């Protein structure tokens, strides 16, 4: 998300208008840096390994 300069909600297709303080980005910002990096890495790994739509 940081590398791509996009909101996590955008990547996941979550409507940011309805996300409010429960948005993924807002929740990640509440975490310590090491946990934020961990979850960002896990998320990006999941995206990279998700099978492409047929």
The 8 nearest C-alpha neighbors of each residue, nearest first, counted from 0:
[[1, 3, 5, 2, 4, 7, 6, 39],
 [0, 2, 4, 3, 5, 6, 39, 7],
 [1, 3, 0, 4, 5, 39, 43, 6],
 [2, 4, 0, 5, 1, 6, 7, 10],
 [5, 3, 1, 2, 0, 6, 7, 9],
 [6, 4, 0, 3, 7, 1, 9, 10],
 [5, 7, 9, 8, 0, 24, 10, 4],
 [8, 6, 10, 9, 0, 24, 23, 11],
 [7, 9, 13, 11, 6, 10, 12, 15],
 [8, 10, 12, 6, 7, 11, 13, 5],
 [11, 9, 7, 8, 12, 6, 5, 13],
 [12, 10, 8, 9, 13, 7, 6, 14],
 [11, 13, 9, 10, 8, 14, 7, 15],
 [14, 12, 8, 11, 15, 9, 18, 10],
 [13, 15, 16, 17, 18, 12, 8, 9],
 [14, 16, 18, 17, 13, 8, 19, 22],
 [17, 15, 14, 18, 19, 13, 22, 8],
 [16, 18, 15, 14, 19, 13, 22, 21],
 [17, 19, 15, 22, 21, 16, 14, 20],
 [20, 18, 21, 17, 22, 16, 15, 25],
 [19, 21, 22, 25, 18, 26, 23, 24],
 [22, 20, 19, 18, 23, 26, 25, 24],
 [23, 21, 18, 25, 20, 24, 19, 26],
 [22, 24, 26, 25, 27, 7, 8, 21],
 [23, 25, 27, 22, 26, 7, 28, 6],
 [26, 24, 28, 22, 23, 27, 20, 21],
 [25, 27, 23, 29, 28, 24, 22, 21],
 [28, 26, 24, 29, 30, 25, 35, 23],
 [27, 29, 25, 26, 30, 24, 35, 31],
 [28, 30, 26, 27, 25, 31, 35, 24],
 [31, 29, 27, 28, 35, 34, 32, 26],
 [30, 32, 34, 33, 35, 29, 28, 27],
 [33, 31, 35, 34, 36, 30, 28, 37],
 [34, 32, 36, 35, 31, 37, 30, 38],
 [33, 35, 37, 36, 32, 31, 30, 38],
 [36, 34, 32, 38, 37, 33, 27, 30],
 [35, 37, 39, 33, 34, 38, 40, 32],
 [38, 36, 34, 40, 35, 39, 41, 33],
 [37, 39, 41, 35, 40, 36, 42, 34],
 [38, 40, 36, 42, 41, 37, 35, 43],
 [41, 39, 37, 43, 38, 42, 44, 36],
 [42, 40, 38, 44, 39, 43, 45, 37],
 [41, 43, 45, 39, 44, 40, 38, 46],
 [42, 44, 46, 40, 45, 41, 39, 47],
 [45, 43, 47, 41, 46, 42, 40, 48],
 [44, 46, 42, 48, 43, 47, 49, 41],
 [47, 45, 43, 49, 44, 48, 42, 50],
 [46, 48, 44, 45, 49, 43, 50, 42],
 [49, 47, 45, 46, 44, 50, 43, 51],
 [50, 48, 46, 47, 45, 51, 44, 52],
 [51, 49, 48, 52, 47, 53, 46, 45],
 [50, 52, 53, 49, 48, 47, 46, 45],
 [51, 53, 50, 49, 48, 46, 47, 45],
 [52, 51, 50, 49, 48, 46, 47, 45]]
